[in-house]
């Protein structure tokens, strides 16, 4: 099997990207089709996981793979709604399939699903339908596709490892987090053994305990407990998300390899630390820059946005001065309260800066995202509100001078590649870890103090203060200087050749 896979991907001395086969060539006969290596790609069913997995799948397809891309039935329907009824027909050698997510039907067709519930349901219910799908794909009597030769699974969909082991094929786990976020997750077991978690009682969320320095994690000198992915801040010894992280990181050791959407010049120390405790680790990013190198119109038509982009955002940016606009987007799954939304809005208003603010329909938990008329009046002419936008293009636009972000990894990496400094307001999971690295290790952002957990901090004042912060001579110069250092080092990773030769 390994020799068959070697034949279809670039060897160690070949170019990173191969000339793609045309769809006409690949569909000329069943022999040509059946000779292709076949990767089944299955993301965790959330927007920030689907996007990078689709980019990776496109790159594999460009390098000669037949692709089966597996969405949940719920997200499949959302994609059809946002992108049109023809959007998931795919290509002869890039097909879309579905499996159930195990959750009851939702009344809200566009709602972001609850992440802990998704984690629990996929863990307990998805293996059986995934096995059935693999059996269907491998049924040569009824399937006109090559036999499955590898599985590329989201790192937190590692139940797929069992299916790969049963078939005797490689399993590549794609952790869509930063390397630093992934390393922090792998340390949960050690932090529990050392007594950092569970918290003794709820007062430990507000009494300064979260500022405890954690010295036990390699390559993370100076990190605080509050900067560790947030699930560990619990008083419940049976907290499901902690158990989920422990199970997923333990199962990661059974993978053939682990890939991360990062690059070595950014996270070299962390990657070295991970390599000492896990299967082979490969930094294969930034995937969005790699994808931009592929000239394939058919692949460009395959998208993954669960909300419809509003390209008029770019037309509005065209009317603004260079580096003048603050871009605001809290990602695809973050939610906030109505009070937080309003306080944050007035911070933007008081900054007197032009802004582009993406407000998802489900941004406010359990309610509609409604802004006061006074805010709309105060910001008329200098602010634009949108439900969703083409973020990669926005962050490359010359008018954007700052990015107020939740510190999700896709957003952070796209901001680095766009050379845009960040104002970080992390909410949950490894967003705290990404924020800490941006602000203390990489010097490319500053954090908004949260008004939670007794830390003080008023979003209205904090956003207003940022107007002066990054533009202070000392701080601003440091951010710009660091970003300019990173940009030439964001290159097409040579590691793809080694990964291809050893595991595909």
Secondary structure, 3 states (H helix, E strand, C coil): CHHHHHCCCCCCCCCCCCCCCCHHHHCCCHHHHHHCCEEEEECCCCHHHHHHHHHHHHHHHHCCCEEEEEEEHHHHHHHHHHHCCCCCCCECCEEEEEECCCCCCCCCCCCCCCHHHHHHHHHHHHHHHHHHHHHHHHCCCCCCCCCCCEEEEECCCCCHHHHHHHHCCEEEEEECCCHHHHHHHHCHHHHHHCCCCCCCCHHHHCCCHHHCECCCCCCCCCCEHHHCCHHHCCCCCCCHHHHHHHHHHHHHHHCCEEEECCCHHHHHHHHHHHHCCCCCEEECCCHHHHHHCCCCHHHHCCCCCCCCCCCHHHHHHCCCCCCCEEEEECCCCCCECHHHHHHHHHHHHHHCCEEEEECCCCCECCCCCCCCHHHHHHCCCCEEEECCCCHHHHHCCCCEEEEEECCCHHHHHHHHHHCCCEEECCCCCCHHHHHHHHHHHCCCEEECCCCCCCCCCCHHHHHHHHHHHCCCHHHHHHHHHHHHHHHCCCCCCCHHHHHHHHHC
